[in-house]
Amino acid sequence: MKATVLDLRRRMREVLDALERKESVTISHRGKVKGVIYPKDAPPRKYASLAEHPAVGMWKDREDMKDVEQYVRQIRRGRGHAL
């Protein structure tokens, strides 16, 4: 089912009925999809493992991050060291 934010406000019973029928409800606001509501007992969605996520290892070639402890110390120093 597709619903708008206004539908959530004015026709919540229909949204709840769709969830009872095990349908997901796609919520939109001003024509853009903002989220999806799934029924409580819906089967879990399958995600790729974390190792396969494209963000993992994206900075592996950066030379300034080879020593992680040094990099974090540098970040946490603040602005006082520049004076």
C-alpha positions, -999 to +999 in steps of 0.1 A: +000+000+000+011+035-006+002+063+017+011+099+023+017+116+056-018+131+054-032+096+049-015+086+082-034+113+099-068+110+083-070+073+073-049+055+099-075+027+101-068+018+064-031+018+070-035-005+101-058-028+080-031-031+054-006-040+080-029-067+094-031-081+059+007-084+061+012-057+035+040-031+037+031+005+037+052+030+017+050+065+032+056+096+010+057+133+017+055+158-011+059+131-037+091+117-023+093+083-005+103+088+031+101+053+045+084+019+046+064+004+075+065-034+076+041-057+095+054-069+129+056-105+118+071-099+083+100-121+075+134-103+080+149-087+050+181-102+038+211-078+037+245-085+024+271-092+050+291-063+064+322-074+046+304-070+012+292-035+020+309-010-004+318+014+024+341-012+041+377-006+032+370+026+012+400+043+030+423+014+030+448+031+006+451+063+026+486+068+040+476+091+068+454+063+083+479+035+084+485+041+121+450+044+135+460+054+170+481+083+157+453+094+134+427+094+162+452+113+186+456+139+159+419+143+154+413+146+192+440+172+197+416+201+190+427+236+178+449+245+208+479+229+192+480+253+163+488+283+184 
